[in-house]
Amino acid sequence: MRGRPNAALVIGGALVGLVVLAALTSFVWTPHDPTYVDAAGKLREPGDGYLLGADKFGRDTLSQLMVGARTTLYVGIVAVGVAALIGTPLGVVAGMAPRSQGWLSELIMRLNDLVFAFPALLLAVMLAAVYGAGTLTAMAAIGVATVPAFARVARAATMQVMVTDYILAARAAGRRRTAIAVRHVLPNIGSVLIVQASVSFAIAILAEAALSFLGFGTRPPTPSWGRMLQESQELLFSTPRLALWPGLAVALAVLGFNLLGDGLRDHLDPRLRRVRAEG
Amino acid sequence: MRRIVTWIALGGLLLSTAACGGGSRGTGGTGAGESLAVGFVAEPANLDFTSTEGAAIPQALLVNVYEGLVKLGQDGTVQPLLAEKWDVSPDRRTYTFTLRDNVTFSSGAPFTADDVVFSLDRVRTDWKLKIKAQLDVIDKVEKKDDSTAVVTLKRPSNGFLYSMATRLGAMFSRTGVSDLANKPVGTGPYVLASWKRGDSIRLEAAQKYWGAKPSLTAVTLKYFKDATAMNNALLTGGIDVISSVQAPESLRQFADPGRFETVEGTTNGEVVLSMNNGRPPFDDKKVRQAVRHAIDHKALLDTAWAGRGQLIGSMVPPTDPWYEDRTGDRPYDVAKARALLGGKTYTVKMRIPNLPYAVAAAQVVKSQLAQVGITADIEPLEFPARWLDVVFKQGDYHMSIINHVEPRDMGIFADKSYYFRYDNPEFGKLLASADQGSEQQQADDLKKAAKLLSDDAAADWLFLFPNLIVAKKGVTGLPKNGISESFDFTGLAKQ
């Protein structure tokens, strides 16, 4: 078993790869201009150069899906990046705090709980009300709301690392705390953070889709899976394919990132690996 | 972890079919066969249309709860209501209204000429709406006897009687204005029974009404934020009527003539592509004209609003007597638009309300303007609060899209502080002369005024909002054309 990737990892990787490929391709080529309104091609049936048909504005669904993948990844990367950049240091500091500075750990984690109490969507709607709806506010809100997840995971992992012999050795050798954090702690909690990032990415995709669906996310006409769903609502009974494709895209992307996270966890966790090898 | 995966994946699938689950069960329509539930999109902020702007309040209350001396008929003419008849003096400055007998307010107080004086004086002293200026033409209001009121105007005005049929002419009781925001007191066939904020308003038939009793004992106005939720409510029986279809593509759901009826007519709602005349680049008439040539209105209506509605070309709906088809003034012509722009390109802010028709139309406008070199960045603002503040009050925008629903509202272009920032003294002169002249002159002047707006490209008129009503089979008395400010429940019946 050792070293061989598991099924979740393979399937997750493939799904994520598909989304990434679609997004990258959209930079250089899409079948049609995804925002060009073509009244003559309104609700065009699939076929004839329009593989998945067109929406009520005559816009090519496939092109929209491809550019939508770009939007989704963009939001996910920035939101998760923000969360990781803020959450990880907070978690590491809290986890490394010596017993005499227990209040610091407590303070960070309770503030964390406070942010955690606000759902990402609520935060995004609030930001949209103040600064106007847009991709940027959506990313910021999802990012900030994801900070606590990273801080908690980073703190728990750091506390585990802090009781190991090599940390004891480093401290005995008089290493400073920042050096220990950078040289020893971060590399050893990296795998946990990668797993967390993957799971958070899935949540971010879902949040972006929901926000765009509600009109608080990506601005029209920039294609976004969430808004494609929203625009297809009134046609759900007459042209269900318009809702099917973006819905499928969201579901598969979310599934992909979750499976990837799951697979990575199994793959990277040495203890689990050992249990499996023995069993 | 696996459980989380399952749930999140499920969530994704749910989201893709959210439209199916968005229905909300109405509380209305469950009583005896004598009551109806009607779905609306915009809930009133409060019930006081004397101090709060917004079309939702008169839509619910005017004619139904509050009555004026006159009302607007389906054909657009002014008809008697609380006044049995009226006489106009030869100099057209004195109107003598003969009031109906036996009219009482819902509080029990009798309606007399004193209430007419009180109500009309109050417009000048207490009302806070912009449109109250329409009654500035009144010089004085006097009581001759209990059932006769005399209104004297400063100058002859063609618009006066029409204004009296709007919310401005609503009659209030001298003892019933202490809490207008919550407790309306009127002479109408319905009284307010309850208001569940964020959900519904229930009107019940008045105990004592001077006219023919409505055939319904109660009407529930249900408010929906979302067009699909309203559609689902009708499909599942939560409501009996959709007062205004907000997702016209979905009409096919209601195609079954055995279950539903669709009413399609016109409204006073001009969906205006407004351009800030006071700010570059739209301070240049040529650029505004180029925009009008660049837009294929037929294609816009077909894609954005399922082809429902009508193309107009200026600020006059076809139900007004001085309507002329102005759609030919600036036909779709990309080459001409490019020529008018002279090879220049622009980037503008299109700040629109986050309403279905505006978001849909904006995407078409953007795509079409891109072909002539104008990049319009769409920015949806929350409606009403943020859009009203940023665009309407501060005028901080280049382009916007909004449905101007008020009847006979061409006059807003005469106010240069209005958010169009249109400033042409000629236009104001035409309106003033139209108001004072004979009926013929009024029509002539207003035709000229509408043409002037079109020539100046003070704005672009995307389309006339349709009156689209869907009702369960058996509901009768629905208005074909939505031309007054109110949704008139008095003729509604259920078979």
Interface residues (C-beta under 8 A of the other chain):
Chain A: T35 Y36 V37 A39 K42 K56 F57 G58 A128 A129 G132 A133 G134 V199 A202 I203 L206 A209 A210 F213 G215 R219 P220 P221 G226 L229 S232 Q233 E234 L235 L236 F237 S238 A243 L244 P246 G247 L248 V250 A251 L252 A253 V254 L255 N258 L259 G261 D262 R265
Chain B: M1 R2 I4 V5 I8 A9 G11 G12 L13 L15 S16 T17 A18 A19 C20 A227 T228 N231 A247 P248 E249 S250 R252 Q253 D296 K298 A299 L300 D302 T303 A304 A306 N354 V359 A362 Q363 V364 K366 S367 Q368 D377 I378 E379 P380 L381 E382 R386
